[in-house]
Amino acid sequence: MTYSELYTPMRTIMTPGPVEVDPRVLRAMSTPILGQFDPAFTTIMNEVMDMLRQVFQTKNQWAFPVDGTSRSGNEAILCSIIEPGDRVFVPIFGRFGHLLVEICERYGAEVHTIECPWGEIFDPQVVIDEMKKISPKITAIVHGETSTGCMQPLQEIGAACRELDILLVVDAVASIGGTEVKVDEWMIDGLIGGTQKCLSVPSGMAPITYNERIEKIILARKKVERGIATDEERQHLSNHPPIISNYFDLSMLQDYWGPRRLNHHTEATSMLYALREGLRLVLEEGLDTRFARHKLHETALIAGIEAMGLHLFGNRLHKLPTVTSVTIPTGVDGESVRNMLLHEFGIEIASSFGPLQGKIWRIGTMGFSCRKENILFLLGALEAVLLRHNVKINVGEALQAALDVYNVESHKTVVL
């Protein structure tokens, strides 16, 4: 069999991830390969760590990517601090809270949960009261829940965790780089980000950061591989069980990313180039400017959706700025609409999971996909597709409403 040259169709990706990759990031990925211990490459590693600290808004020593998709970061932090029998508390308000439970259970944790309906978030005091009741070692929670489009406030929870001596681990995969995430100010002990969402880098790395409270646990469990350990390290016996995972063992990853440069795995060279360029572009734009851009295009999208006669899903007061969930009109085949958008216009939006399957569309406005032309293109295409599906909408209103938002903003500043 003969295979043709690889060709992928051009798409306008408006899902909650992956999103369109900035062309400058794609160019960086074609940079020649370096050896993982070449001084030129270790300099790049150090630059990535420094840029991650700025994006995470932290002074933590440790801020580096785990090679793997976003959940590899969740697993790396959780498996490195959970010892069998540890009590972990997970407030669940969507699909990815359930994922945190799954990971914690697999590493032997005693997991306690509370749940609220998908589309809502928790009053922070409810979370705090539950923590006081069960006294967990760790509270693990999602910041931006892409399955619903809701965002959980964390500042009060973080302060309470610190006061109660509970470790706070946060999944910020969908929010980092698109909306405010303040690791130090919110007293977050461990945080996981993602490359394929607001950073507009291909999927394949999970940037993480953690503080000295987590590092203390990691070092107490440290066990270096026999093939690379020193005699002293081979003889070292800890009172704590070693970290179960080898690949996600943060004690060894620290030695790889730190001055010792102790080999752990072969770094994903081209992905690190991509992450470096993605982070550079975030910092070049400026965090405040970038967050304002995401908010502007979210506002224009919502204005168009509502002017069309459609309705948002979820708690509007705690909406995730990078994901807009839209209730599918009664009697409409949501998958048929999605398929027509994809095949006739080359636009991809997402459905959802679990109890929301077939009930909402999720539209991502993240990173490089978060642009004026994408918003206007999507609104025009969605109107055309809904008309083809005999949905009663306010014809011609969506684009005008979005343009009104941009017109108002253009009088304030330059539209990005």
C-alpha positions in Angstrom: 0.0 0.0 0.0 1.2 3.5 -0.9 0.6 6.3 1.5 0.2 9.9 0.4 1.9 12.9 2.0 0.3 13.9 5.2 -2.5 16.4 4.7 -4.8 17.8 7.4 -7.8 20.0 6.5 -7.8 23.6 7.6 -10.1 24.0 10.6 -11.3 26.9 12.8 -11.1 25.2 16.2 -13.5 26.6 18.7 -13.5 23.8 21.2 -12.3 23.9 24.9 -9.1 22.2 23.7 -7.2 21.5 21.7 -7.2 24.9 20.1 -5.4 26.5 17.1 -1.6 26.7 17.6 0.0 30.0 17.0 2.1 29.8 13.8 5.1 31.1 15.7 4.9 28.1 18.0 4.7 25.7 15.0 7.8 27.3 13.6 9.6 26.9 16.9 8.9 23.2 16.7 10.9 22.8 13.5 14.0 24.1 15.3 16.9 21.6 15.1 17.1 19.0 17.9 19.7 19.4 20.6 20.9 16.8 23.1 19.1 16.9 26.4 22.3 17.8 28.3 23.7 20.2 25.8 24.2 23.5 27.6 22.2 25.2 24.9 19.3 22.9 25.8 19.6 23.2 29.5 19.5 26.9 29.1 16.2 26.6 27.3 15.0 24.4 30.2 15.9 27.1 32.7 14.2 29.8 30.6 11.0 27.7 30.5 11.0 27.4 34.3 11.5 31.1 34.7 8.7 31.9 32.3 6.4 29.4 34.0 6.9 31.2 37.3 5.7 34.4 35.7 2.7 32.9 34.1 1.8 31.0 37.3 2.4 34.2 39.3 4.6 32.4 41.8 8.0 32.5 43.4 8.1 28.7 43.7 11.5 27.2 43.0 9.8 24.3 41.1 7.9 25.1 37.9 8.4 22.8 35.0 6.5 20.7 32.5 5.7 17.0 32.9 6.0 15.2 29.5 2.5 13.9 28.8 -1.0 15.4 28.4 -2.6 17.5 31.0 -3.7 14.7 33.3 -0.1 13.6 33.6 0.5 16.7 35.6 -2.5 15.9 37.8 -1.1 12.4 38.3 2.5 13.5 38.9 1.6 15.9 41.8 -1.1 13.6 43.3 0.9 10.4 43.2 4.0 12.1 44.6 2.2 13.3 47.7 -0.5 10.6 48.3 0.6 7.8 50.6 -1.8 4.8 51.0 -4.5 5.7 53.4 -4.2 9.5 53.1 -7.4 11.3 53.3 -8.1 13.4 50.2 -11.1 15.8 49.7 -12.4 16.4 46.2 -15.3 18.9 45.6 -16.9 17.8 42.3 -18.8 20.2 40.0 -18.1 18.5 36.6 -16.3 15.7 34.8 -12.8 16.6 35.8 -13.5 16.5 39.5 -14.4 12.8 39.0 -11.0 12.4 37.2 -9.2 13.7 40.3 -11.1 11.2 42.4 -10.1 8.4 40.0 -6.4 9.3 40.2 -6.5 9.6 44.0 -8.2 6.3 44.5 -5.7 4.5 42.3 -2.9 5.6 44.5 -4.6 4.3 47.7 -6.2 7.5 49.0 -9.3 7.5 51.2 -11.3 10.0 49.1 -14.1 12.1 50.4 -16.3 14.1 48.0 -19.1 16.5 47.8 -21.0 17.3 44.6 -23.2 20.1 43.2 -25.2 20.0 40.0 -23.2 20.4 36.8 -23.5 24.0 35.8 -23.1 25.3 39.3 -20.1 25.9 41.6 -19.6 25.7 45.4 -20.0 28.5 47.9 -16.4 28.5 49.2 -17.8 28.3 52.8 -19.4 25.0 52.0 -16.0 23.6 50.9 -14.3 25.1 54.0 -16.9 23.7 56.4 -16.5 20.2 54.9 -12.7 20.4 55.2 -13.1 21.2 58.9 -15.3 18.2 59.3 -13.1 15.6 57.6 -9.6 17.1 58.1 -8.0 15.8 54.9 -4.3 15.9 54.1 -5.1 17.2 50.6 -7.9 19.1 49.0 -7.9 18.6 45.2 -10.2 20.8 43.1 -10.7 22.0 39.5 -10.4 25.7 38.8 -12.0 25.9 35.4 -14.4 23.0 34.6 -14.5 22.7 30.8 -17.3 20.1 30.9 -19.7 22.8 32.2 -18.0 26.1 31.5 -17.9 27.1 35.2 -15.1 28.5 37.3 -14.6 27.9 41.0 -13.4 30.8 43.2 -10.3 29.7 45.1 -9.0 32.5 47.2 -11.0 31.8 50.4 -10.5 28.1 50.0 -6.7 28.6 49.7 -6.5 30.7 52.8 -8.5 28.2 54.8 -6.3 25.3 53.6 -3.2 27.1 54.8 -4.9 27.9 58.1 -5.9 24.2 58.6 -2.6 22.9 57.3 -4.2 21.2 54.3 -2.4 20.9 51.0 -4.4 22.6 48.1 -3.9 21.0 44.7 -5.6 22.8 41.8 -6.3 21.7 38.2 -6.0 24.9 36.2 -5.6 23.3 32.9 -8.4 25.3 31.2 -7.7 28.6 32.9 -4.0 29.2 32.9 -3.0 31.8 30.3 -6.6 32.8 29.7 -7.8 34.2 33.0 -6.3 35.2 36.4 -4.6 32.4 38.3 -2.5 33.6 41.3 -0.7 30.7 42.8 1.0 32.5 45.7 -1.7 35.0 46.5 -4.4 32.3 46.5 -2.1 30.0 48.6 -2.2 27.1 46.2 0.4 24.4 47.1 0.4 22.5 43.8 -1.1 23.6 40.4 -1.4 21.9 37.1 -1.7 23.7 33.7 -2.1 22.5 30.2 -0.4 23.4 26.9 -3.3 22.7 24.5 -5.7 25.3 25.7 -5.0 28.9 26.5 -1.3 28.6 25.9 -2.0 27.6 22.3 0.7 24.9 22.2 0.1 21.3 21.0 -1.1 18.8 23.6 1.8 16.8 25.1 3.0 18.6 28.2 1.6 19.5 31.6 3.2 22.6 33.2 3.1 22.3 37.0 4.3 24.2 40.0 4.5 23.4 43.7 5.9 24.9 46.8 8.1 23.8 49.7 5.2 22.3 51.6 4.8 19.7 48.8 8.5 19.4 48.2 9.0 18.4 51.9 6.7 15.4 51.3 8.4 14.5 48.0 11.9 14.5 49.5 10.8 12.3 52.4 9.7 9.7 49.9 12.6 10.0 47.5 14.1 6.9 46.0 16.5 7.2 43.1 16.6 4.5 40.4 19.2 1.8 41.2 20.9 2.2 37.8 21.8 5.9 38.4 21.8 6.2 42.3 24.9 6.8 44.3 26.0 4.3 46.9 24.7 6.6 49.6 21.3 6.9 47.8 21.1 3.1 47.5 21.6 2.7 51.2 19.2 5.4 52.2 16.0 4.1 53.9 13.0 6.3 54.3 10.2 6.0 56.9 7.8 6.8 54.1 6.8 4.6 51.3 8.4 5.5 47.9 6.4 7.2 45.2 4.6 4.4 43.4 5.0 5.8 39.9 8.5 5.9 38.3 7.6 8.1 35.4 5.6 10.7 37.5 8.0 10.7 40.5 8.5 14.4 41.2 11.6 13.7 43.4 13.4 12.3 40.4 12.0 15.0 38.0 13.4 17.6 40.4 16.8 16.2 40.0 16.4 16.2 36.2 15.2 19.8 36.0 17.5 21.0 38.8 21.3 21.7 38.7 22.1 18.0 39.2 20.6 17.1 35.7 20.2 13.5 36.8 18.9 11.6 33.8 15.2 10.5 34.2 13.8 10.3 30.7 14.7 11.8 27.3 13.1 15.3 27.3 10.5 15.9 24.5 12.7 18.4 22.8 10.4 19.8 20.1 7.6 20.1 22.6 9.8 22.1 24.9 10.7 24.4 22.1 6.9 24.9 21.5 6.2 25.5 25.2 9.0 28.1 25.4 7.7 30.0 22.4 4.1 29.8 23.7 5.1 31.1 27.1 7.2 33.9 25.5 4.2 35.0 23.5 2.0 35.1 26.6 4.6 37.3 28.4 5.1 39.4 25.3 1.4 40.1 25.2 1.3 40.7 28.9 -0.9 38.8 31.4 -3.4 41.6 32.0 -3.7 42.4 28.3 -4.2 38.7 27.5 -6.9 38.2 30.1 -8.7 41.3 28.8 -8.5 39.9 25.2 -10.2 36.7 26.3 -12.8 38.6 28.2 -13.6 40.9 25.2 -14.1 38.0 22.8 -16.2 36.1 25.3 -18.4 39.2 25.7 -18.8 39.5 21.9 -19.6 35.8 21.6 -22.2 35.9 24.4 -23.8 39.0 22.9 -24.2 37.2 19.6 -25.5 34.0 21.0 -28.1 35.7 23.1 -29.1 38.1 20.3 -29.7 35.0 18.1 -32.2 33.8 20.7 -30.1 31.0 22.2 -29.5 30.6 26.0 -26.3 30.2 28.0 -26.0 27.2 30.3 -24.7 27.4 33.8 -24.0 29.8 36.6 -23.5 33.1 34.8 -21.9 34.7 37.9 -19.1 32.1 37.9 -18.6 31.5 34.2 -15.2 30.4 32.9 -14.2 33.2 30.5 -12.6 30.7 28.1 -15.6 28.4 27.6 -19.1 29.3 26.7 -21.8 26.7 27.2 -24.9 27.0 25.1 -28.2 25.1 25.7 -29.2 23.1 22.7 -32.7 24.2 21.7 -35.5 21.7 22.3 -35.9 19.2 19.5 -32.6 20.1 17.8 -30.1 17.3 17.1 -27.0 18.9 18.6 -24.6 16.5 16.8 -26.2 17.2 13.4 -25.5 20.9 14.0 -21.9 20.2 15.0 -21.4 18.0 12.0 -22.7 20.6 9.6 -20.5 23.3 11.1 -17.5 21.1 10.6 -18.2 19.8 7.1 -19.7 22.9 5.6 -17.7 25.6 7.3 -14.7 23.8 8.8 -15.6 25.0 12.3 -15.4 22.7 15.3 -17.3 23.2 18.5 -17.7 20.6 21.3 -20.5 18.7 22.9 -20.3 17.6 26.5 -20.2 14.6 28.8 -22.3 12.6 31.3 -25.5 14.3 32.3 -24.9 17.1 29.8 -24.4 14.9 26.7 -26.6 16.1 24.0 -27.9 19.0 26.1 -25.2 21.7 25.5 -22.7 22.9 23.0 -19.3 24.1 24.4 -17.5 26.9 22.5 -13.9 27.5 23.4 -12.3 31.0 23.1 -8.8 30.1 24.1 -5.4 31.4 23.2 -4.8 31.8 19.5 -8.3 30.7 18.7 -9.6 33.6 20.7 -9.8 36.2 17.8 -12.3 38.6 16.4 -12.5 36.9 13.0 -13.2 33.5 14.7 -16.0 34.9 16.8 -17.7 36.5 13.8 -17.2 33.5 11.5 -18.7 31.2 14.1 -21.7 33.3 14.7 -22.5 33.7 11.0 -22.0 30.0 10.4 -24.1 28.9 13.4 -27.0 31.1 12.3 -26.9 29.5 8.8 -26.7 26.0 10.2 -29.6 26.6 12.7 -31.7 28.0 9.9 -31.0 24.8 7.9 -32.2 22.9 10.9 -35.5 24.9 11.0 -34.7 26.5 14.4 -36.5 29.7 15.0 -33.8 32.4 15.7 -33.5 36.1 15.4 -32.1 36.3 11.9 -29.3 38.8 11.3 -29.0 39.8 15.0 -26.0 37.8 16.2 -23.3 39.4 14.1 -24.7 42.9 14.7 -24.7 42.4 18.5 -21.1 41.1 18.4 -20.0 44.0 16.2 -21.6 46.4 18.6 -19.4 45.0 21.4 -16.3 45.4 19.2 -17.4 48.9 18.2 -17.7 50.0 21.8 -14.3 48.5 22.6 -12.6 50.1 19.6 -13.4 53.5 21.1 -11.6 52.5 24.3 -8.5 50.8 22.9 -7.1 48.9 19.9 -9.0 45.6 19.4 -6.7 42.6 19.5 
